[in-house]
């Protein structure tokens, strides 16, 4: 998988988790202590997310990181 494809898939997966929980981008940005524009860039796969910010987003969305990342290991 190419980096651009990975970033798009990861961003889309984060977006779907957020939307299923009926959380706005604004609220996620607040909960994860990130800017709204950064969340948008990540969800569109336009910007890499650091491990630190990924952990903040995962905590804000109550993600089980292991389960969430499994689909990227064995697509």
VEXDO-164609 format. One record per residue (C-alpha): x, y, z. Coordinates in pm, 1 decimal, padded with zeros to 6 digits. Example, Ala and Ser with C-alpha at 12.3 -4.5 7.8 and 13.67 -1.06 7.14 Angstrom:
2
[atom [01230.0,-00450.0,00780.0]]
[atom [01367.0,-00106.0,00714.0]]
END
This chain:
75
[atom [00000.0,00000.0,00000.0]]
[atom [00131.0,00342.0,-00093.2]]
[atom [00156.9,00616.5,00170.8]]
[atom [-00109.0,00833.8,00004.3]]
[atom [-00353.3,00541.6,-00008.0]]
[atom [-00282.0,00457.3,00355.8]]
[atom [-00340.6,00815.6,00468.6]]
[atom [-00670.9,00830.6,00280.6]]
[atom [-00789.5,00498.8,00425.7]]
[atom [-00682.4,00590.1,00777.6]]
[atom [-00848.4,00929.8,00753.0]]
[atom [-01167.6,00778.3,00615.8]]
[atom [-01173.4,00520.4,00897.6]]
[atom [-01132.6,00794.8,01157.8]]
[atom [-01409.9,00994.5,00991.6]]
[atom [-01646.2,00694.4,00990.1]]
[atom [-01579.7,00625.0,01360.1]]
[atom [-01644.7,00991.0,01438.4]]
[atom [-01965.2,01003.4,01234.6]]
[atom [-02099.4,00677.7,01382.8]]
[atom [-02064.1,00839.5,01724.1]]
[atom [-02237.7,01153.6,01595.9]]
[atom [-01940.5,01370.4,01689.0]]
[atom [-01868.2,01678.9,01479.6]]
[atom [-01522.2,01761.0,01355.2]]
[atom [-01530.3,02060.9,01586.0]]
[atom [-01606.7,01845.5,01889.0]]
[atom [-01339.2,01590.6,01797.4]]
[atom [-01085.0,01870.6,01758.8]]
[atom [-01180.3,01999.2,02103.1]]
[atom [-01168.8,01654.4,02266.7]]
[atom [-00835.5,01566.1,02104.9]]
[atom [-00686.0,01912.4,02161.9]]
[atom [-00616.0,01956.3,01789.7]]
[atom [-00722.2,02224.8,01547.0]]
[atom [-01034.1,02182.4,01338.2]]
[atom [-00834.5,02225.0,01018.6]]
[atom [-00590.1,01950.7,01127.2]]
[atom [-00877.0,01705.9,01183.5]]
[atom [-01010.2,01790.6,00836.9]]
[atom [-00669.3,01738.9,00674.4]]
[atom [-00628.0,01402.6,00849.2]]
[atom [-00976.8,01280.8,00759.5]]
[atom [-00917.8,01366.8,00393.8]]
[atom [-00578.0,01196.7,00398.1]]
[atom [-00402.1,01522.3,00314.2]]
[atom [-00176.3,01524.0,00619.2]]
[atom [00004.2,01253.5,00813.8]]
[atom [-00106.3,01213.4,01172.0]]
[atom [00163.4,01180.3,01434.2]]
[atom [00148.6,00893.1,01678.7]]
[atom [00088.6,01140.2,01960.4]]
[atom [-00207.8,01300.6,01782.5]]
[atom [-00339.6,00960.8,01675.2]]
[atom [-00345.1,00854.8,02039.8]]
[atom [-00532.4,01173.7,02134.7]]
[atom [-00788.9,01116.8,01858.2]]
[atom [-00823.3,00749.3,01951.0]]
[atom [-00884.8,00840.6,02314.9]]
[atom [-01140.6,01104.1,02214.6]]
[atom [-01325.6,00843.5,02005.6]]
[atom [-01283.4,00564.3,02264.3]]
[atom [-01112.4,00349.3,02001.9]]
[atom [-00953.0,00016.5,02078.2]]
[atom [-00634.4,00094.1,01889.0]]
[atom [-00544.6,-00269.8,01829.1]]
[atom [-00880.2,-00353.1,01675.3]]
[atom [-00885.7,-00029.7,01477.2]]
[atom [-00543.3,-00090.2,01321.2]]
[atom [-00598.5,-00460.1,01241.2]]
[atom [-00773.3,-00376.2,00915.5]]
[atom [-00460.3,-00193.1,00799.1]]
[atom [-00235.4,-00490.7,00872.9]]
[atom [-00445.8,-00745.2,00683.2]]
[atom [-00651.8,-00554.4,00426.1]]
END
